[in-house]
């Protein structure tokens, strides 16, 4: 699909699924896109967890060969995939289309300014109970699409998981909803390695 076709598909309700690594997605992406890093082994399973059934999708990944592979895998799993953005983000930009970015923040910044953010932990329940940032709100990744609007805060939302794969997906969903979301790089793994405190529950 070219940029114009993707734009028209989005206007009709399709969602762009960006399969690049979180840092590349954060730097620039199609506005409204949801990110989920490509992994051939479990792509369809993760898509089943985070995306609603019946949602029309357009894949965005680079190179095009990987995007085509992702389209095939998702279609085989029963997803309604219209196609992929040919030429990736470069083609989108070349067509004069706008891009968005997602702000990154380190665990050190979060530790120093925790009170300035609503910390949203998107890991599974047992992970959250084993240790989380004090005061953080728990929203499992698989529930985020339907429940993101329940997160009320007048502060920016700092999204965290164990690394940054699931948190990137949820941060992109929040951004899609017009929320001020930040992706915490390194996640709880980096937080613990730096000796920052967690609470259990």
Backbone as CSV, one residue per row, in Angstrom:
resi,resn,N_x,N_y,N_z,CA_x,CA_y,CA_z,C_x,C_y,C_z
1,UNK,0.842,-1.177,0.000,0.000,0.000,0.000,0.890,1.243,0.000
2,UNK,0.489,2.255,-0.774,1.242,3.495,-0.726,0.703,4.377,0.399
3,UNK,1.350,5.513,0.591,0.984,6.374,1.717,-0.465,6.842,1.627
4,UNK,-0.914,7.179,0.443,-2.287,7.655,0.282,-3.282,6.563,0.648
5,UNK,-3.003,5.340,0.233,-3.901,4.231,0.554,-3.933,3.968,2.058
6,UNK,-2.767,4.072,2.693,-2.716,3.875,4.143,-3.481,4.977,4.854
7,UNK,-3.310,6.204,4.422,-4.027,7.329,5.026,-5.538,7.139,4.907
8,UNK,-5.977,6.699,3.735,-7.412,6.477,3.527,-7.919,5.325,4.401
9,UNK,-7.102,4.280,4.520,-7.494,3.139,5.359,-7.618,3.560,6.815
10,UNK,-6.701,4.405,7.276,-6.769,4.900,8.648,-8.018,5.746,8.855
11,UNK,-8.344,6.557,7.879,-9.540,7.391,7.988,-10.799,6.543,8.091
12,UNK,-10.735,5.323,7.516,-11.875,4.413,7.562,-11.851,3.501,8.788
13,UNK,-10.840,3.691,9.669,-10.819,2.934,10.914,-9.699,1.939,11.088
14,UNK,-8.849,1.760,10.083,-7.738,0.817,10.207,-6.677,1.368,11.161
15,UNK,-5.949,0.464,11.791,-4.866,0.824,12.703,-3.543,0.397,12.081
16,UNK,-2.573,1.299,12.108,-1.231,0.954,11.651,-0.516,0.237,12.783
17,UNK,-0.003,-0.959,12.494,0.751,-1.751,13.461,2.218,-1.649,13.097
18,UNK,2.965,-0.913,13.888,4.381,-0.654,13.634,5.206,-1.723,14.338
19,UNK,5.962,-2.484,13.572,6.677,-3.634,14.118,8.166,-3.376,14.322
20,UNK,8.590,-2.140,14.269,9.987,-1.812,14.496,10.312,-1.812,15.994
21,UNK,11.602,-1.823,16.353,11.969,-1.759,17.778,11.456,-0.485,18.431
22,UNK,11.213,-0.512,19.745,10.618,0.634,20.433,11.339,1.958,20.224
23,UNK,12.677,1.946,20.230,13.410,3.204,20.099,13.172,3.837,18.734
24,UNK,13.101,3.009,17.703,12.855,3.549,16.363,11.426,4.050,16.239
25,UNK,10.494,3.340,16.836,9.115,3.814,16.852,9.031,5.148,17.573
26,UNK,9.689,5.246,18.722,9.621,6.470,19.526,10.159,7.672,18.748
27,UNK,11.204,7.470,17.980,11.824,8.579,17.249,10.872,9.165,16.217
28,UNK,10.145,8.313,15.517,9.200,8.794,14.495,8.312,7.645,14.054
29,UNK,7.013,7.932,13.916,6.066,6.905,13.468,4.830,7.559,12.873
30,UNK,4.047,6.751,12.202,2.775,7.224,11.656,1.874,7.616,12.827
31,UNK,1.317,8.811,12.843,0.452,9.215,13.950,-0.693,8.227,14.169
32,UNK,-0.882,7.831,15.417,-1.947,6.890,15.741,-1.551,5.435,15.648
33,UNK,-0.312,5.165,15.240,0.145,3.781,15.112,0.313,3.137,16.492
34,UNK,0.149,1.822,16.534,0.422,1.020,17.730,1.665,0.204,17.444
35,UNK,2.562,0.134,18.399,3.815,-0.581,18.166,3.846,-1.941,18.855
36,UNK,4.477,-2.891,18.192,4.674,-4.234,18.733,5.867,-4.829,17.989
37,UNK,7.008,-4.901,18.638,8.239,-5.294,17.953,8.109,-6.663,17.296
38,UNK,8.595,-6.756,16.055,8.487,-7.991,15.285,9.301,-9.114,15.919
39,UNK,8.658,-10.242,16.081,9.312,-11.479,16.486,8.538,-12.595,15.811
40,UNK,9.158,-13.214,14.822,8.451,-14.199,14.007,7.838,-15.313,14.847
41,UNK,8.538,-15.706,15.925,8.098,-16.865,16.704,6.770,-16.648,17.412
42,UNK,6.504,-15.419,17.862,5.276,-15.214,18.642,4.492,-13.984,18.208
43,UNK,4.715,-13.518,16.994,4.031,-12.321,16.512,2.515,-12.448,16.631
44,UNK,1.974,-13.533,16.100,0.520,-13.705,16.104,-0.020,-13.831,17.527
45,UNK,0.690,-14.547,18.383,0.232,-14.724,19.766,0.182,-13.386,20.497
46,UNK,1.207,-12.555,20.316,1.212,-11.258,20.995,0.140,-10.336,20.427
47,UNK,-0.061,-10.417,19.125,-1.124,-9.608,18.516,-2.486,-10.012,19.074
48,UNK,-2.679,-11.313,19.295,-3.933,-11.803,19.873,-4.160,-11.210,21.257
49,UNK,-3.078,-11.010,21.994,-3.191,-10.504,23.355,-3.535,-9.023,23.409
50,UNK,-2.961,-8.236,22.500,-3.085,-6.789,22.677,-4.074,-6.104,21.750
51,UNK,-4.488,-6.767,20.666,-5.359,-6.112,19.692,-6.753,-6.721,19.698
52,UNK,-7.770,-5.914,19.463,-9.140,-6.442,19.431,-9.387,-7.264,18.178
53,UNK,-10.186,-8.297,18.305,-10.532,-9.126,17.157,-11.381,-8.317,16.174
54,UNK,-11.106,-8.511,14.913,-11.870,-7.819,13.884,-11.306,-6.476,13.482
55,UNK,-10.282,-5.997,14.194,-9.697,-4.708,13.868,-8.906,-4.789,12.558
56,UNK,-9.201,-3.909,11.621,-8.428,-3.855,10.380,-7.045,-3.278,10.670
57,UNK,-6.031,-3.892,10.075,-4.648,-3.499,10.334,-3.908,-3.178,9.041
58,UNK,-2.938,-2.278,9.174,-1.942,-2.044,8.129,-0.584,-2.192,8.799
59,UNK,0.250,-3.059,8.281,1.568,-3.303,8.871,2.559,-2.264,8.381
60,UNK,3.380,-1.783,9.308,4.497,-0.914,8.943,5.756,-1.486,9.566
61,UNK,6.692,-1.872,8.709,7.950,-2.452,9.175,8.988,-2.233,8.090
62,UNK,10.228,-2.379,8.462,11.323,-2.236,7.517,12.344,-3.329,7.790
63,UNK,12.839,-3.997,6.742,12.567,-3.770,5.316,11.201,-4.320,4.892
64,UNK,10.862,-4.067,3.637,9.574,-4.504,3.118,9.407,-6.018,3.197
65,UNK,10.508,-6.761,3.033,10.419,-8.220,3.077,9.917,-8.689,4.442
66,UNK,10.380,-8.052,5.509,9.914,-8.414,6.846,8.456,-8.023,7.034
67,UNK,8.085,-6.880,6.464,6.683,-6.449,6.547,5.773,-7.454,5.854
68,UNK,6.198,-7.943,4.692,5.378,-8.928,3.970,5.255,-10.222,4.770
69,UNK,6.348,-10.633,5.410,6.302,-11.827,6.256,5.301,-11.637,7.393
70,UNK,5.332,-10.463,8.010,4.417,-10.174,9.105,2.964,-10.195,8.634
71,UNK,2.709,-9.637,7.465,1.353,-9.650,6.903,0.873,-11.086,6.748
72,UNK,1.726,-11.950,6.203,1.346,-13.354,5.992,1.064,-14.051,7.320
73,UNK,1.934,-13.833,8.309,1.764,-14.490,9.604,0.466,-14.044,10.283
74,UNK,0.190,-12.765,10.213,-1.015,-12.243,10.856,-2.282,-12.697,10.130
75,UNK,-2.224,-12.736,8.822,-3.387,-13.214,8.070,-3.651,-14.683,8.356
76,UNK,-2.586,-15.471,8.436,-2.740,-16.898,8.739,-3.373,-17.103,10.114
77,UNK,-3.138,-16.147,11.019,-3.701,-16.240,12.366,-5.119,-15.683,12.442
78,UNK,-5.637,-15.210,11.318,-7.013,-14.752,11.278,-7.220,-13.254,11.385
79,UNK,-6.136,-12.477,11.376,-6.275,-11.026,11.444,-6.631,-10.449,10.079
80,UNK,-7.394,-9.362,10.101,-7.792,-8.679,8.868,-6.725,-7.635,8.541
81,UNK,-5.724,-8.039,7.770,-4.610,-7.154,7.422,-4.791,-6.685,5.984
82,UNK,-4.899,-5.386,5.813,-5.126,-4.822,4.479,-3.868,-4.867,3.625
83,UNK,-2.709,-4.802,4.260,-1.441,-4.808,3.537,-0.375,-4.146,4.379
84,UNK,0.714,-3.723,3.735,1.783,-3.037,4.464,2.152,-1.750,3.749
85,UNK,2.710,-0.822,4.493,3.152,0.458,3.940,4.434,0.227,3.165
86,UNK,4.335,0.227,1.856,5.502,-0.045,1.014,6.512,1.095,1.139
87,UNK,7.751,0.709,1.399,8.791,1.711,1.556,8.923,2.244,2.960
88,UNK,8.058,1.782,3.854,8.163,2.155,5.255,7.971,3.629,5.527
89,UNK,8.531,4.065,6.636,8.332,5.438,7.073,8.952,6.444,6.105
90,UNK,10.016,6.053,5.423,10.633,6.956,4.449,9.644,7.306,3.345
91,UNK,8.889,6.315,2.884,7.895,6.559,1.838,6.759,7.427,2.365
92,UNK,6.373,7.202,3.619,5.329,8.003,4.245,5.748,9.477,4.296
93,UNK,6.992,9.708,4.717,7.493,11.073,4.792,7.637,11.693,3.405
94,UNK,8.110,10.896,2.461,8.306,11.400,1.109,6.995,11.852,0.487
95,UNK,5.895,11.263,0.937,4.575,11.640,0.435,4.043,12.886,1.136
96,UNK,4.839,13.449,2.026,4.432,14.665,2.724,3.539,14.428,3.923
97,UNK,3.465,13.193,4.381,2.604,12.873,5.514,3.312,13.190,6.835
98,UNK,2.573,13.559,7.865,3.186,13.912,9.155,3.633,12.673,9.926
99,UNK,4.559,12.877,10.851,4.988,11.811,11.753,4.830,12.288,13.192
100,UNK,4.735,11.340,14.090,4.650,11.632,15.516,5.853,11.000,16.210
101,UNK,6.089,11.392,17.440,7.165,10.793,18.225,6.645,10.477,19.619
102,UNK,7.344,9.587,20.303,6.989,9.189,21.662,8.169,9.500,22.565
103,UNK,7.926,10.247,23.620,9.020,10.660,24.484,9.541,9.495,25.313
104,UNK,10.864,9.382,25.383,11.522,8.368,26.195,12.002,8.989,27.500
105,UNK,12.055,8.179,28.546,12.652,8.633,29.794,13.382,7.468,30.448
106,UNK,14.482,7.755,31.109,15.272,6.724,31.777,14.690,6.411,33.143
107,UNK,15.092,5.281,33.703,14.627,4.948,35.050,15.216,5.923,36.065
108,UNK,16.383,6.467,35.768,16.976,7.452,36.678,16.112,8.705,36.744
109,UNK,15.661,9.176,35.592,14.780,10.340,35.573,13.487,10.040,36.313
110,UNK,12.938,8.841,36.088,11.702,8.474,36.780,11.923,8.421,38.280
111,UNK,13.032,7.847,38.703,13.330,7.738,40.134,13.440,9.119,40.771
112,UNK,14.044,10.046,40.064,14.250,11.386,40.606,12.967,12.223,40.606
113,UNK,12.039,11.862,39.718,10.837,12.702,39.553,9.552,11.873,39.593
114,UNK,9.540,10.828,40.398,8.391,9.922,40.423,7.078,10.663,40.693
115,UNK,7.108,11.651,41.566,5.883,12.364,41.933,5.302,13.163,40.776
116,UNK,6.117,13.424,39.754,5.648,14.212,38.611,4.870,13.381,37.599
117,UNK,4.856,12.054,37.792,4.253,11.160,36.806,3.269,10.196,37.461
118,UNK,2.315,9.750,36.683,1.558,8.569,37.057,2.309,7.395,36.426
119,UNK,2.815,6.496,37.258,3.577,5.349,36.759,2.598,4.215,36.470
120,UNK,2.603,3.765,35.234,1.693,2.705,34.803,2.506,1.453,34.509
121,UNK,2.302,0.423,35.313,3.029,-0.842,35.183,2.157,-1.807,34.392
122,UNK,2.665,-2.268,33.231,1.836,-3.065,32.326,2.242,-4.538,32.291
123,UNK,2.971,-4.981,33.318,3.351,-6.387,33.381,2.181,-7.244,33.872
124,UNK,2.386,-8.547,33.888,1.361,-9.445,34.393,1.244,-9.309,35.907
125,UNK,0.137,-9.814,36.446,-0.138,-9.651,37.859,0.951,-10.171,38.770
126,UNK,1.475,-11.364,38.488,2.491,-11.938,39.375,3.772,-11.122,39.327
127,UNK,4.090,-10.543,38.156,5.286,-9.704,38.049,5.115,-8.437,38.884
128,UNK,3.948,-7.852,38.780,3.667,-6.633,39.534,3.736,-6.897,41.036
129,UNK,3.145,-7.993,41.465,3.132,-8.303,42.899,4.524,-8.584,43.440
130,UNK,5.411,-9.100,42.587,6.769,-9.437,43.034,7.647,-8.204,43.235
131,UNK,7.213,-7.064,42.745,7.989,-5.849,42.960,7.671,-4.785,41.939
132,UNK,7.200,-3.619,42.400,6.839,-2.539,41.496,7.197,-1.192,42.111
133,UNK,7.219,-0.178,41.282,7.495,1.179,41.754,6.373,1.614,42.691
134,UNK,6.732,2.131,43.826,5.727,2.547,44.803,4.765,3.563,44.188
135,UNK,3.468,3.316,44.388,2.453,4.222,43.875,2.041,3.970,42.442
136,UNK,2.656,2.999,41.797,2.327,2.736,40.392,0.951,2.085,40.271
137,UNK,0.330,2.300,39.127,-0.967,1.715,38.801,-0.735,0.508,37.910
138,UNK,-1.465,-0.567,38.157,-1.282,-1.793,37.377,-2.335,-1.904,36.288
139,UNK,-1.877,-2.070,35.053,-2.772,-2.322,33.926,-2.080,-3.317,32.998
140,UNK,-2.446,-4.617,33.062,-1.795,-5.614,32.208,-1.916,-5.252,30.730
141,UNK,-0.879,-5.546,29.992,-0.831,-5.198,28.568,-2.048,-5.707,27.822
142,UNK,-2.472,-6.930,28.118,-3.575,-7.531,27.365,-4.926,-6.848,27.632
143,UNK,-4.991,-6.001,28.648,-6.227,-5.286,28.950,-6.177,-3.819,28.508
144,UNK,-5.033,-3.397,28.005,-4.808,-1.968,27.776,-5.700,-1.388,26.679
145,UNK,-5.938,-2.142,25.607,-6.724,-1.589,24.502,-8.113,-1.163,24.981
146,UNK,-8.743,-2.001,25.799,-10.097,-1.722,26.241,-10.155,-0.824,27.472
147,UNK,-9.096,-0.800,28.267,-9.163,-0.091,29.544,-8.311,1.169,29.617
148,UNK,-7.612,1.506,28.528,-6.713,2.663,28.567,-7.440,3.933,28.973
149,UNK,-8.690,4.070,28.549,-9.444,5.285,28.858,-9.779,5.392,30.342
150,UNK,-9.617,4.285,31.100,-9.905,4.325,32.528,-8.797,5.014,33.322
151,UNK,-7.637,5.144,32.723,-6.503,5.737,33.416,-6.686,7.247,33.456
152,UNK,-6.963,7.750,34.652,-7.194,9.180,34.819,-6.007,9.804,35.531
153,UNK,-5.467,10.861,34.944,-4.331,11.526,35.555,-4.153,12.903,34.952
154,UNK,-3.829,13.869,35.804,-3.476,15.185,35.298,-1.963,15.323,35.149
155,UNK,-1.271,14.192,35.376,0.181,14.154,35.189,0.514,13.330,33.948
156,UNK,1.694,13.522,33.366,2.118,12.631,32.284,2.173,11.188,32.793
157,UNK,1.973,10.246,31.885,1.946,8.828,32.260,3.255,8.168,31.839
158,UNK,3.979,7.640,32.816,5.236,6.930,32.556,4.935,5.438,32.523
159,UNK,5.096,4.821,31.362,4.707,3.424,31.180,5.943,2.539,31.305
160,UNK,5.822,1.500,32.136,6.973,0.652,32.428,6.575,-0.826,32.394
161,UNK,7.522,-1.675,31.966,7.361,-3.133,32.077,8.718,-3.687,32.497
162,UNK,9.017,-4.937,32.161,10.306,-5.477,32.588,11.449,-4.942,31.732
163,UNK,11.189,-4.735,30.433,12.208,-4.114,29.576,11.581,-2.880,28.945
164,UNK,11.066,-3.000,27.713,10.307,-1.883,27.142,9.466,-2.322,25.954
165,UNK,9.263,-3.615,25.796,8.488,-4.113,24.667,6.989,-3.935,24.917
166,UNK,6.505,-4.465,26.022,5.080,-4.316,26.336,4.734,-2.866,26.664
167,UNK,5.621,-2.198,27.372,5.339,-0.805,27.733,5.274,0.086,26.508
168,UNK,6.073,-0.207,25.484,6.005,0.578,24.248,4.639,0.412,23.595
169,UNK,4.128,-0.817,23.593,2.813,-1.067,23.003,1.737,-0.262,23.721
170,UNK,1.753,-0.300,25.053,0.721,0.406,25.816,0.900,1.918,25.705
171,UNK,2.133,2.385,25.739,2.372,3.822,25.580,1.840,4.307,24.233
172,UNK,2.007,3.491,23.200,1.501,3.887,21.881,-0.024,3.918,21.863
173,UNK,-0.667,3.008,22.590,-2.127,3.023,22.693,-2.611,4.283,23.403
174,UNK,-1.926,4.644,24.484,-2.287,5.846,25.226,-2.096,7.090,24.361
175,UNK,-0.975,7.132,23.653,-0.717,8.262,22.767,-1.797,8.355,21.697
176,UNK,-2.224,7.213,21.207,-3.290,7.166,20.206,-4.580,7.785,20.757
177,UNK,-4.771,7.663,22.076,-5.947,8.229,22.741,-5.756,9.704,23.095
178,UNK,-4.607,10.258,22.699,-4.357,11.662,22.990,-3.760,11.922,24.354
179,UNK,-3.260,10.863,25.015,-2.695,11.014,26.348,-1.209,11.359,26.270
180,UNK,-0.710,12.007,27.311,0.706,12.377,27.401,1.458,11.209,28.023
181,UNK,1.903,10.280,27.174,2.559,9.063,27.647,4.059,9.122,27.378
182,UNK,4.821,8.556,28.290,6.271,8.450,28.154,6.663,6.977,28.288
183,UNK,7.656,6.552,27.530,8.145,5.180,27.596,9.398,5.140,28.464
184,UNK,9.354,4.336,29.534,10.498,4.195,30.434,11.448,3.151,29.857
185,UNK,12.613,3.589,29.411,13.574,2.674,28.799,14.275,1.849,29.881
186,UNK,14.538,0.601,29.555,15.197,-0.286,30.511,14.245,-0.978,31.459
187,UNK,13.146,-0.315,31.792,12.101,-0.926,32.600,12.542,-1.311,34.001
188,UNK,11.742,-2.195,34.600,11.996,-2.637,35.966,13.348,-3.329,36.084
189,UNK,13.787,-4.002,35.031,15.096,-4.661,35.067,16.184,-3.641,35.374
190,UNK,16.192,-2.535,34.639,17.180,-1.489,34.863,16.967,-0.817,36.214
191,UNK,15.710,-0.621,36.598,15.375,-0.017,37.895,16.015,-0.815,39.032
192,UNK,15.861,-2.138,38.995,16.413,-2.998,40.042,17.935,-3.033,40.005
193,UNK,18.498,-3.061,38.792,19.948,-3.099,38.667,20.597,-1.855,39.270
194,UNK,19.885,-0.755,39.278,20.398,0.486,39.843,20.127,0.601,41.351
195,UNK,19.469,-0.417,41.885,19.224,-0.443,43.323,18.078,0.421,43.800
196,UNK,17.207,0.811,42.896,16.060,1.633,43.281,15.019,0.744,43.975
197,UNK,14.283,1.278,44.925,13.384,0.449,45.735,12.105,0.052,44.993
198,UNK,11.567,-1.093,45.377,10.270,-1.541,44.902,9.445,-1.979,46.101
199,UNK,8.141,-2.054,45.897,7.267,-2.577,46.931,6.593,-3.830,46.384
200,UNK,6.192,-4.722,47.267,5.527,-5.957,46.882,4.109,-5.942,47.402
201,UNK,3.234,-6.636,46.680,1.831,-6.704,47.101,1.146,-7.825,46.357
